[in-house]
Every structure is written in structure tokens, then in C-alpha cells.
Amino acid sequence: MKGLGVAIGKIVNISCKITGKGGTSLPGKIALMTDKDIIKKLLSSLEKNKVIVTGTNGKTTTSGLVAHLLSFSGMKVVHNKEGANMRTGIATSLVKNSNLMGYLKKDAAIFEVDEANLGLLVDEINPNIVIVTNFFRDQLDRFGEIDLIVDKVAKALSRLQKDSIVLLNADDPFASSLGDTLRSKVMYYGIEEEVESIKSFSFEQKFCPVCGTKYEYKKIYYGHLGDYYCPKCGKKRPDPDFKASGIILSEENGIKFKISYKNKNFTVKSGLIGLYNVYNLLAAVSAGILLGLEDSVILRAVETYNPIEGRLQKIQWKDKKAIINLVKNPVGLESTLNMLLQFEKPLNLLIIINDNYADGRDVSWLWDANLEEFLSKANVNYAVASGLRGEEVALRLKYAGFDSKKIKVIPLEEAVKEIFNVTDKEIIAILPNYTALQELTKYLKSQGAL
Ligand SMILES: [Zn+2]
């Protein structure tokens, strides 16, 4: 029986290629229908190097980094790509990487897993390490309670084997609270640094799980991530095992910072940009150390990692440079804008928002991002709004206090040309949501800019 699901999955995969559907979840869907234990069976040959990354933001970059660290050290890695982080997507990535006998010829498996899908997958994957990045309200669950999602993840993680390691972001009180109840080994990573933050509408108040008092903060990095404590009972942010400090963020040279773990000190250099990539890098390097990779390999791998399309990607078109970053929720938008402020240069913004099904139909999250605070500090010379909801973007900017004479609403291709045309010494920031990024990428490729 073992080979059957895989054989069928392969057939589907081939048929998908012929019909040009891409096939990110259909082969896995059919394989799971044929054999519901296909994920467990295909992974049975792999005892170590199984990593799950979950949380609201940073899953794609963190899992991409971990996969790169492992490949760089010479391992063969199976890794599900973005947009395939449900059970069917994971089954698809396994089926595609197996032979017709149902044997997975890989040394490591890295999966980005949607928070809601974690329950079953923890049993099926039996991971050695689970990384939890953070919890924010996404556009899909913005009316749901974060605590409900955290409870769901806690339940899933409680089923982990005792020798699994859960690596939690110490700076997020929601993620770190998971560590209080787990029987598996828990470790933390966090930033220890003075960084000026933007006041965020995405701040989620966390109450002390011991006495129910509101947490207070000594430092906030972004959203509700920072150094928090309970003023009543003394419960506080856990002391991280992996610490990032001495952070230098530059638009030209990327990120440089120090990681300390036990008696080890690394200096990490990366072409990625922005403070929240420090979290992604820190989580990935921590996982690399725990997986037993050589220090020198980890550092070289990090330096050679290129960002995934649309994730703080730097591009050059004609003689001008731009930064592209996918935005899909208020905290993502705020932290991107916060990062742009850190460069202390004038900006030109192109925001492209669609409301297709894959984007989430409701774009009212634009109103949940604190653009007022950003615009009060930033020097934005010109803004272009585009996409199916370009008008709403322009309206949001106007309400946030931006001069309406300096905003244009135009279709995507013209908008890209316009923002490059009006730019002289400013930084160009292009912020698309999901399907807008796909259109943008297609256009830039056709222009030889990617
Ligand atoms: Zn307390």
C-alpha cells in the first residue's frame, strides 16, 4: 500500500505539469485521498532534521533560511514553498520528492505550517524542532481572538515527543506563553537592543497568565514584541537562550548583528534588510545550531541567502533601485514602514492592493495600520496607489494626513513607470499584497528588472 498513494500522486503531478496548473496542492490532495497516512509514511525514513515553522509573520523567510542552511551544508532538503502550508501542500511537496516506491530520498524536511493546520501535522511529521515566530491578527482572523489561535497551537505542541525542541520567540508574549505548559524541551530566542519603535495599532494586549494583570513594557520593537513584564507578580519575558545584539541595519549593506548562545558568539551578516528579518535570521541560525550544523557553514550560508521574491527584495530598473515587500496585514505594513524610517532618507511609495480571493476580500485592515504615526515622522515626497483597491489606499493615505495633491491612483504598469520617473534621490518602496505581487513580478520580469 505504501507505494500506491505516491504512484498516484506522481501521475497527478505529471498531469498537472502537462495541463500547466502548477500543482501546489492537487497531487497531495489526491495522494491523501488514496492514503490518509501518506505524510507519516513518506517521512518514516527520516529520523532527524525535521523542522516545522509556524506563526503569523516570518514563516516563509525563516523556513527558507533553514532550508538554505541545510542545503548549504550538503544535505538534500524537502521544503514546501509559500502558499502550500496546509496539509495538502505538505503532502504535495513530499510526493514530488519521492520515488515511485514511496521512498523519500532526502536528508532533511522543512515545513512552513499554517497555525490552524498544526494539530494533525505535528503527529504526522513528528518534528525534531518547531519554531514559533509570533502571533498577530491576520486579515483572515482579524475578528478572531489571538488567544484562541495560541490555544490551538498549544494543544498541537502538547502532542510533541519529549525529545523535540520548541523554539519560541521570547519577545512575543503570546508565543513565549506556549513554553509554560509544554513537556518537550523549550528554548527561546530574542533581541536585546535599544531600537526605536513605531507606536502600533497592531499592539495586542497580553495579560499575565499567572495573575491576569496587564503586561507592561520596558522596550517595544514592533507590534507587541519587546521586553515585557507583569507589574504585580513579577512574571516576565523569558531570558532568551539565543540573543541578538549590536544590530546594524542598512539599506545598502543589509543586516549585521551578534548572536550569543552559551559561550558562543557569532557575527551574522545578511543581505536581508529590516528589523523583523533579524528575528527570522536569529530563529534560523538558532535552529541551525540545534541541528548540529557547523558554525562556519551557518555563517557562510546566511551570507549567501537571497530573499524570496517580494520579501524585502531589492531590485534595480534602469539606473534606479527599489525595495519590494509583500504586505498582507497591518503589522506587516507597519513594520515595513518602520524599517523605511530607519534609513532616514526621503521616500516615494507605491502601494498596490488587490482584493482577489487569495488576498482576502476584506481590505479594511489598511485602516488598522498606524499610517498617521509613520507619516508624522517620515519624509514621503510622492505616493502612487494602485491595484483593484487603489482608491481605498489613496483614501487611507489622505485620512492619515498625506497631502492629496501628491497621491496618484493609476493602473499597475503605469504606476511602476510613474514611481520610477518621479524618483530622484528618494528610496522607492513598492508594497503589494499577494496577487498584486504576482502581477508586479510578471511585469518587472517582462521589463528585465528581475
Ligand atoms: Zn502576573
Residues whose N, C-alpha, C, O or C-beta is under 5 A from the ligand:
A	BS01	ZN	C208 V210 C211 G212 T213 C230 K232 C233 G234 K235
